Amino acid sequence: MTAKRILIAFSPLVFLLSIFFINFEDDRTNFAFIAIFYTLAFIAYLGIYSQRNTFQFKHLLFIAIVAQLLSMWNEPNLSIDYYRFLWDGEITLQGINPFDFTPQELATRDFVTSSAYMQDIYNGIGSMSQANYSCYPPINQLYFIVAAACSDSLLINAFVLKLLIVLTEVLGAFFLIKLLENLKIEKSRMWLLYLNPLWIIECTGNTHFEGVMISFLFIAFYFLLQKKEILGSLFFAIAVQIKLVPLLILPFFLRFLGWRKAITFYILTILLVVAFGFIQLDSENINNFVTSLRLYFEVFEFNSFILYYYIQFGFWDVGWNMTRTYGPRLSAIALTIIIALALWGGRIDPNNFDWRKLFKRITVAFFVYLILSSTLHPWYVLPLLAFSLFTNYTFPLAWSFAIFFSYVFYEYSDNSVWQVRLVSIAEYALVVGMFLWEVGRRRLLNYEL
C-alpha cells in the first residue's frame, strides 16, 4: 500500500476518533490528553485537506457531518459558557430581562430555589459570571431562548443549542461556496474551515457562537458582492448582534465600496444594529451591558502576550497591576492601526471592487486586534481563519493549531507558572514569525497587502 493510500485510508479514522476523545474528555485540566488528541486530529485534518482533490465532495461532507455529530452528543466539556447561555434563556422565559439583573440578584427567587435544574445552571455559571450582567447581544439571546424552552435537562438543551449552531453554519457554508465561486477561488478551501478541529470542537463541542457570527458574515459578504447593500446590511447587523467583533471591519468598506455606497451601508447597518438592540436593551440597562463588556478590556487577561509583559513592566514601574489602564490603551492602539490599514493606499475604483485585497487587509487588521487583545480564548481565532480563506496567508491556520494549547492554563491555578508561559511563548513565536514572513516578505517584494 502506497503512502498516499495509507493517508487516504487512515486520516479520516484518526481525525474522527481524535474529535470523539476530545469531546468526551470531561476534565479540561487533563491537558496532556487533549493536547495529544488535538495534535493527532490536526495532523489528520492536514492529511485530509492535502488529498482534497482525491476525495470527492460527498466524502469530505460525510467526514464533516460525522465530526459534528460526535461533538453534539455530550455536554460541553472545555468551557462553562453554555451555562450562562441557558441561564439567560431561562430567565427570559420567566419574563426577566437578562440585562436587568445579575444571576446573584436572582439566585433566591422561587423559580431558581425550587428547581434542581436551575440550581445546576446557576452553580455551573461560575462566580465571575454570577456577579455580572449578560454581555451577549439580543439576537444571540434568541438562540438561548429556543434552547432553554425545550426541556429541564442540561443535556437536551445543550444539544439543541449545538443543533442551532450547526444549522446556521450549514447556511453559512452554502453562501461561502457561492462566494468562493464568484471570486474564482478554489471551492475546496472551505474545508480549511469546516474540517478544522478548532472549528468543530469550539463551535459545536463547546457551543461558542463564532461559527454563527462567521456564517452571517459570509451571507453579508455575498450580498455585498452582488451589490445588494440592503440585504448585506441586514446580515452584517445580525452578525454584529451575535458578536460585536464585526464592527472592527466596518472601516474597510469605505475605500472598497466607495463613499456613497459605504455611507449607505454604514447607515443601514447601524440603524439595524440599534433596532435589534431595542429588543432587550433600553436607556436603563444599556449601562449594565456596557459594564459587562468593559470587563474584557479592563479586568480579564487570558493567553495575552503583549499585555502580559506590559503588565510585568507595570509591576516594575509603579508596583501594582495596571491591567485597567494597559488593556484599554492596547485596544486604542489596535483600533488606530486598524483604521490606518483601512484608509491607507491610493484610490480604489468601486466599479472594480478587489475583494481579495479587501480580505487581505481585513485578515492583517484582525490579526493586529487579536495580538493586542487582553483576552484570547482559542475560539477567538476562528474569524481570522475564516477571513484568510480568501487569501494566500497560512499564519491563521498555524494559529488555529497553536492556540489550542493555551488550555494548559487550566491545569495550573496560577498563570505565571513557567509551563503556561513556555506554551504562550512558543505559540506567539510561531504565529508572529509566520505573520512577519508572509506579510512582511510580500511587502518587501512589492506585493500588494
Stockholm file with secondary structure:
# STOCKHOLM 1.0

chainA/1-449         MTAKRILIAFSPLVFLLSIFFINFEDDRTNFAFIAIFYTLAFIAYLGIYSQRNTFQFKHLLFIAIVAQLLSMWNEPNLSIDYYRFLWDGEITLQGINPFDFTPQELATRDFVTSSAYMQDIYNGIGSMSQANYSCYPPINQLYFIVAAACSDSLLINAFVLKLLIVLTEVLGAFFLIKLLENLKIEKSRMWLLYLNPLWIIECTGNTHFEGVMISFLFIAFYFLLQKKEILGSLFFAIAVQIKLVPLLILPFFLRFLGWRKAITFYILTILLVVAFGFIQLDSENINNFVTSLRLYFEVFEFNSFILYYYIQFGFWDVGWNMTRTYGPRLSAIALTIIIALALWGGRIDPNNFDWRKLFKRITVAFFVYLILSSTLHPWYVLPLLAFSLFTNYTFPLAWSFAIFFSYVFYEYSDNSVWQVRLVSIAEYALVVGMFLWEVGRRRLLNYEL
#=GR chainA/1-449 SS CCHHHHHHHHHHHHHHHHHHHHHTCCCTTCHHHHHHHHHHHHHHHHHHHHTTTTSCHHHHHHHHHHHHHHHHSSCCSSCCHHHHHHHHHHHHHTTCCTTTCCHHHHTTSHHHHTCHHHHHHHHHHCHHHHTSCCCSCHHHHHHHHHHHTSCSCHHHHHHHHHHHHHHHHHHHHHHHHHHHHHTTCCGGGGHHHHTCHHHIIIIIISCCTHHHHHHHHHHHHHHHHTTCHHHHHHHHHHHHTTCSGGGGGGGGHHHHHCHHHHHHHHHHHHHHHHHHHTTTCCTTTHHHHHHHHHHHHHTCCBSCSHHHHHHHHHHHHTSSCCHHHHHHHHHHHHHHHHHHHHHCSSCCCGGGCCHHHHHHHHHHHHHHHHHTCSBCCGGGGHHHHHHHTTSSCCHHHHHHHHGGGGGGGGGCSCTTSHHHHHHHHHHHHHHHHHHIIIIIHHHHTTCCC
#=GC SS_cons         CCHHHHHHHHHHHHHHHHHHHHHTCCCTTCHHHHHHHHHHHHHHHHHHHHTTTTSCHHHHHHHHHHHHHHHHSSCCSSCCHHHHHHHHHHHHHTTCCTTTCCHHHHTTSHHHHTCHHHHHHHHHHCHHHHTSCCCSCHHHHHHHHHHHTSCSCHHHHHHHHHHHHHHHHHHHHHHHHHHHHHTTCCGGGGHHHHTCHHHIIIIIISCCTHHHHHHHHHHHHHHHHTTCHHHHHHHHHHHHTTCSGGGGGGGGHHHHHCHHHHHHHHHHHHHHHHHHHTTTCCTTTHHHHHHHHHHHHHTCCBSCSHHHHHHHHHHHHTSSCCHHHHHHHHHHHHHHHHHHHHHCSSCCCGGGCCHHHHHHHHHHHHHHHHHTCSBCCGGGGHHHHHHHTTSSCCHHHHHHHHGGGGGGGGGCSCTTSHHHHHHHHHHHHHHHHHHIIIIIHHHHTTCCC
//
